[in-house]
Amino acid sequence: MEERREDGDERRRMKRVPFETEVRLQAGEHEIRVVGNSRDLSQKGVFLATDVLLSEGMECRVEVLLSGMEDPIHLCMKGRVARLVPGGVGVEFFEMDLETFTHLRNVVLYNSDDGSL
């Protein structure tokens, strides 16, 4: 769900919002476990600050913890490592249940500075 411009830059269709929370990721045959903090979040993915080496394209299970309430909410989805940069990894979600989708949408809407969303 990305568009390419002639200059090679990519523009995302889904709104990303700055959002820091605990994220747990399990990936690969050997169940690499990563616990870190998100930098931003959208309905289609998350950027996780970590120095753990993962491979682009690797499928993973992602758990985003929404705290700040009496009972924290655990959002679970399936994802794929979409990009690697020094100090972090971008994960694209490809499967989640309706309740998780609804929570993600609300987090993005609540944290967006764009009133048109």
N, C-alpha and C positions, 0 to 999 in steps of 0.2 A: 504494500500500500504506500509506495513512495513514488514521487515524480522526479524525473531527472531533468535538469536544465542543461542548456548547451555548454555552460561553463563547468559542468561536472558536479556542481553542488546538489545536494539532495534536500528536498523539502518534504517534511512529513505532513500527511493529511490529518493525523490524529494529534490533538493538542496535548503537549507535555507540560506538566506543571512541576515546579520545584516542590519536592516532598521528601522529607527524611524520615525513615522508619527502618526497623530491623527487617532484613530480608534473609531468608535461608534458601540455599540452592543445593540440590543434589544432582550430580551430573556424571555421565559416563559409566562405563562398565565397572569401575572400581568405586562407584558411589562417592565421588569427590564431594565433600561437604564444605560449603562456604557460608559463613555468617558475616554479614556486613551491613552497611547502611545504604539505603537508596539515596540517589542525588535528585533524580526526577522520575516521574511516573506518568503513564498514560494508560488508556484502555487497551493498548496493543503491546505495551512493554514497560521495562524498567531498566534504569542504569544502576548497576551495583558497584560501589566503590570497593575494590579488592585487589590484592596483588597475587591471588591464586591464579596459576596458569591454566587456562581452559582452551579448548579448540573451537574455532569458528564453525558453526553448523552443528555443534554438539547439542543433543536434546537434553533437557533437564526438567526437574520438578521444582517449582518455585513456590515459596510460601512468604507472603507479605503479612506482617503483623501490624494491625491497626490498634494502637494503644490509646490511652487517655480516657478510657471508660472503665466501668467496674469490671466487666468481662471483656478482655481484648478479643478482637475479631481476627481470625486466621484465614486469609484468602489463599487458596491453593489453585494452581494452574499448571499446565504443561507449557514449556517454552523451548526456545532454541537460541543458542548464542548467535547473535546477529553481528556483533562487532566487538573488537578488542582494542583497547587503547591503554597506554601506560596508566596504571592505577585504577583500572575498572573494566567492566564488561557490560555491553548492552544486550539485553535478552528480549526477544520478541515472543509474546504469548500466542499460542495457536489453539489452546483448548482450555475452557473453564466452564463452570456451571453458571446458571442464570443468576443465582444469588451473588456470586463473586463478581460477575459482570456489573450487576446493579451497584454493588459497593464501590467498585472501581470508578464507574461513571460518576457517582456522587462525590468521591474524593477529588476527581478531576474538576468537576463543576465547582465545588466549594473552594478549591485552591486556585482557580483561574481568575485572572484579572480581566478576562474578556467577557463582558456582560452578554454578548450575543450567543454564548454557549448555553 
